[in-house]
Amino acid sequence: MSSRSDRDRRDEGDGLFERVVHITRVAKVVQGGRRFGFRVVVVVGDQNGKVGVGIGKARDVPQAIRKGAERARATMVSVNLMGTTVPHDLLAEHGAAKVLIKPAAMGTGVIAGGGARAVLEAAGVKDVLSKSLGSANILNVVMATWKGLQQMRSREEAAAARGKTLAELAPPWRTAGNDN
């Protein structure tokens, strides 16, 4: 079993955080038997509000990781953050996977499972509560989390859409003196 530091890399060229989330062996059945390859899910982010997800497929693992990282860099999107957390609650879906993302008080940390944790940390979220509902398929959980972060709006936009004031939308732990 590899440690977390082995899976995380900070690419010196562009300063992006890169994490290999999942490696799966896949098989293609051909006339002579099976041809084995690998599918790799890679998350790339600047840990400051930008994150991308990429899937790489190749006959060997290093080549698949390289392809996944390239695709993740090409699909990077900006995320609305509020300090160290997310602006509002959100339930995101991809396939049968559902991910609930909620803001948390400063100092809480990232409370999330494997795939969701990788996406949230790469985006730069430091305090968040998350729960994976439905399917446990890592690829779908990663994609649901990524889609959820793309759907995040500012607190003002979320309050206007719900017809509430900012005070009504604020989490119970948020006080007037603590704006983070």
MOKAWO-V426273 format. One record per residue. N is the residue number from 1. RES is the residue in one small letter. PHI is phi in radians with two decimals (none if undefined). Layout:
BEGIN
N	RES	PHI
N	RES	PHI
END
This chain:
BEGIN
1	m	none
2	s	-1.50
3	s	-1.39
4	r	-1.07
5	s	-1.16
6	d	-1.25
7	r	-1.48
8	d	-1.63
9	r	-2.42
10	r	-1.92
11	d	-1.24
12	e	-1.17
13	g	-1.12
14	d	-2.02
15	g	1.25
16	l	-1.64
17	f	-1.45
18	e	-2.27
19	r	-2.34
20	v	-1.46
21	v	-1.53
22	h	-2.70
23	i	-2.17
24	t	-2.20
25	r	-1.54
26	v	-2.11
27	a	-2.24
28	k	-1.99
29	v	-1.51
30	v	-2.14
31	q	-1.02
32	g	-1.50
33	g	2.46
34	r	-2.05
35	r	-1.93
36	f	-1.68
37	g	-2.52
38	f	-2.35
39	r	-2.02
40	v	-2.14
41	v	-1.83
42	v	-2.14
43	v	-2.01
44	v	-2.23
45	g	-2.73
46	d	-1.67
47	q	0.99
48	n	-2.55
49	g	1.81
50	k	-2.23
51	v	-2.63
52	g	-2.48
53	v	-2.16
54	g	-2.40
55	i	-2.07
56	g	-2.08
57	k	-2.20
58	a	-2.83
59	r	-1.32
60	d	-2.25
61	v	-1.12
62	p	-1.03
63	q	-1.15
64	a	-1.14
65	i	-1.12
66	r	-1.07
67	k	-1.10
68	g	-1.09
69	a	-1.15
70	e	-1.09
71	r	-1.18
72	a	-1.14
73	r	-1.13
74	a	-1.28
75	t	-1.85
76	m	-1.13
77	v	-2.24
78	s	-1.50
79	v	-2.13
80	n	-1.34
81	l	-2.06
82	m	-2.18
83	g	1.24
84	t	-1.80
85	t	-2.29
86	v	-1.62
87	p	-1.25
88	h	-2.74
89	d	-1.20
90	l	-2.74
91	l	-2.01
92	a	-1.94
93	e	-2.25
94	h	-2.64
95	g	1.09
96	a	-1.62
97	a	-1.54
98	k	-2.23
99	v	-2.24
100	l	-1.67
101	i	-2.12
102	k	-2.28
103	p	-1.16
104	a	-2.35
105	a	-1.17
106	m	-1.02
107	g	1.68
108	t	-1.22
109	g	1.61
110	v	-1.65
111	i	-1.72
112	a	-2.76
113	g	-1.47
114	g	-0.57
115	g	-1.16
116	a	-1.15
117	r	-1.06
118	a	-1.06
119	v	-1.18
120	l	-1.13
121	e	-1.18
122	a	-1.14
123	a	-1.34
124	g	1.72
125	v	-1.35
126	k	-1.88
127	d	-2.32
128	v	-2.79
129	l	-1.92
130	s	-2.49
131	k	-2.45
132	s	-1.54
133	l	-2.05
134	g	1.37
135	s	-1.12
136	a	-1.75
137	n	-1.05
138	i	-1.05
139	l	-1.04
140	n	-1.20
141	v	-1.16
142	v	-1.07
143	m	-1.14
144	a	-1.13
145	t	-1.12
146	w	-1.09
147	k	-1.09
148	g	-1.08
149	l	-1.14
150	q	-1.19
151	q	-1.45
152	m	-1.08
153	r	-2.01
154	s	-1.20
155	r	-1.05
156	e	-1.14
157	e	-1.13
158	a	-1.13
159	a	-1.14
160	a	-1.11
161	a	-1.16
162	r	-1.61
163	g	1.23
164	k	-2.15
165	t	-1.51
166	l	-1.09
167	a	-1.14
168	e	-1.20
169	l	-1.47
170	a	-1.14
171	p	-1.11
172	p	-1.11
173	w	-1.37
174	r	-1.48
175	t	-1.91
176	a	-1.11
177	g	-1.44
178	n	-1.92
179	d	-1.59
180	n	-2.06
END
